[in-house]
Amino acid sequence: MAEYERSRTMPAQPEQVFDQAADAARFDAWLPDALHVHVQDPPAVTVHEDRSGQDLPALLRAEPDQMRLEWGTREQGDYTGWLQVAGIGSGTSEVTVHLSFLEEGHDPGERAVNDALDGSLSRLEEQVRMRVDDTAG
């Protein structure tokens, strides 16, 4: 089993960050470019992976009161992850994303996963900044 985790500070209240991250209509704006989530009947979703060309049945749960998203593959149980938003004061938040690959064959490797996580967190931060700027202006 391989596990990866990355965090990033964002310039917004935790509720604003969580709302942006949990908005299913905006997943493509911050998720890795190679993943596309199609929400069917929540918590059931389908994840299309460009790398393999596969559509994988998955589950996605949002826990707004805990500011947490949790996801994972449905049938195989090969992959799970979570995103947690925490307020750290002065109008900033910390977002942590954790991924677990339970089967070695599904793990794309440390560098690829860390690059994808860093890219996703950067895109999420940009989406949060645009939303906060639109609200403030």
C-alpha positions as CSV (number, residue, x, y, z in Angstrom):
1,M,0.0,0.0,0.0
2,A,1.3,3.5,-0.9
3,E,0.1,6.7,0.8
4,Y,0.6,10.3,-0.2
5,E,-0.3,13.6,1.4
6,R,0.1,17.2,0.5
7,S,-1.1,20.4,2.1
8,R,-1.4,24.0,1.0
9,T,-2.4,27.3,2.7
10,M,-5.2,29.2,0.9
11,P,-6.2,32.9,1.3
12,A,-9.9,32.3,2.3
13,Q,-12.2,31.2,5.0
14,P,-12.4,27.4,5.3
15,E,-16.1,27.5,4.3
16,Q,-15.3,29.3,1.1
17,V,-12.5,26.8,0.3
18,F,-14.6,23.8,1.1
19,D,-17.6,25.1,-1.0
20,Q,-15.2,25.5,-4.0
21,A,-13.6,22.0,-3.5
22,A,-16.9,20.2,-3.0
23,D,-18.8,21.8,-6.0
24,A,-19.2,18.9,-8.3
25,A,-19.8,21.2,-11.3
26,R,-16.3,22.6,-10.8
27,F,-14.3,19.5,-10.2
28,D,-12.6,19.7,-13.6
29,A,-11.3,23.1,-12.7
30,W,-9.0,21.7,-9.9
31,L,-8.7,18.0,-10.2
32,P,-5.7,16.5,-12.1
33,D,-6.2,17.0,-15.8
34,A,-6.3,13.3,-16.5
35,L,-9.3,12.7,-14.2
36,H,-12.9,13.6,-14.9
37,V,-15.7,13.0,-12.3
38,H,-19.3,12.3,-13.5
39,V,-21.8,12.6,-10.7
40,Q,-24.7,10.2,-11.2
41,D,-26.7,9.4,-8.1
42,P,-24.6,10.7,-5.1
43,P,-22.6,9.3,-3.5
44,A,-22.2,7.2,-6.7
45,V,-19.9,8.8,-9.3
46,T,-17.9,7.6,-12.3
47,V,-14.3,8.6,-12.7
48,H,-12.8,8.7,-16.2
49,E,-9.1,8.3,-16.3
50,D,-7.4,9.6,-19.5
51,R,-4.2,7.6,-18.9
52,S,-6.0,4.2,-19.0
53,G,-9.1,5.3,-20.9
54,Q,-11.2,3.6,-18.2
55,D,-14.4,4.6,-16.5
56,L,-14.2,3.5,-12.8
57,P,-17.2,3.3,-10.5
58,A,-16.5,5.3,-7.4
59,L,-18.0,6.9,-4.3
60,L,-17.7,10.5,-3.3
61,R,-19.0,11.8,0.0
62,A,-19.0,15.4,1.2
63,E,-19.2,16.1,4.9
64,P,-19.8,19.9,5.0
65,D,-20.0,20.0,8.8
66,Q,-16.5,18.5,8.9
67,M,-15.3,20.3,5.8
68,R,-14.2,17.0,4.4
69,L,-14.5,15.1,1.1
70,E,-13.9,11.4,0.9
71,W,-13.7,9.2,-2.2
72,G,-12.7,5.8,-3.4
73,T,-13.3,3.1,-6.0
74,R,-16.5,1.1,-5.5
75,E,-16.0,-2.4,-6.6
76,Q,-12.3,-3.1,-6.3
77,G,-11.4,-0.9,-3.3
78,D,-8.0,-0.2,-4.9
79,Y,-7.9,3.5,-4.2
80,T,-9.2,5.9,-1.5
81,G,-8.6,9.5,-0.7
82,W,-9.8,12.5,1.3
83,L,-9.6,16.3,1.3
84,Q,-9.8,18.2,4.6
85,V,-10.1,22.0,5.0
86,A,-9.1,23.6,8.3
87,G,-9.2,27.2,9.3
88,I,-5.8,28.5,10.5
89,G,-6.8,32.1,11.4
90,S,-6.6,35.5,9.8
91,G,-8.9,34.5,7.0
92,T,-6.7,31.6,5.8
93,S,-7.2,27.9,5.5
94,E,-5.1,24.8,5.1
95,V,-6.2,22.2,2.7
96,T,-4.8,18.7,3.0
97,V,-5.3,15.9,0.4
98,H,-4.4,12.3,1.2
99,L,-4.4,9.4,-1.3
100,S,-4.1,5.7,-0.6
101,F,-3.4,3.2,-3.3
102,L,-4.2,-0.2,-1.9
103,E,-3.0,-2.2,-4.9
104,E,0.5,-1.6,-6.1
105,G,-0.6,-1.7,-9.8
106,H,-2.8,1.3,-9.4
107,D,0.0,3.5,-7.9
108,P,1.4,5.8,-10.6
109,G,4.5,6.4,-8.4
110,E,5.6,9.0,-5.9
111,R,6.7,11.7,-8.3
112,A,3.6,11.5,-10.5
113,V,1.2,11.5,-7.5
114,N,3.0,14.4,-5.8
115,D,3.1,16.4,-9.0
116,A,-0.7,15.8,-9.5
117,L,-1.5,16.7,-5.9
118,D,0.6,19.9,-6.1
119,G,-1.0,20.8,-9.4
120,S,-4.5,20.2,-8.0
121,L,-3.9,22.2,-4.9
122,S,-2.5,25.0,-7.0
123,R,-5.5,25.0,-9.3
124,L,-7.9,24.9,-6.3
125,E,-6.1,27.9,-4.8
126,E,-6.5,29.8,-8.0
127,Q,-10.2,29.0,-8.1
128,V,-10.6,30.1,-4.5
129,R,-8.7,33.3,-5.2
130,M,-11.0,34.1,-8.2
131,R,-14.1,33.4,-6.1
132,V,-12.9,35.5,-3.2
133,D,-11.9,38.4,-5.5
134,D,-15.3,38.2,-7.3
135,T,-17.1,38.4,-3.9
136,A,-14.9,41.2,-2.6
137,G,-15.1,43.3,-5.8
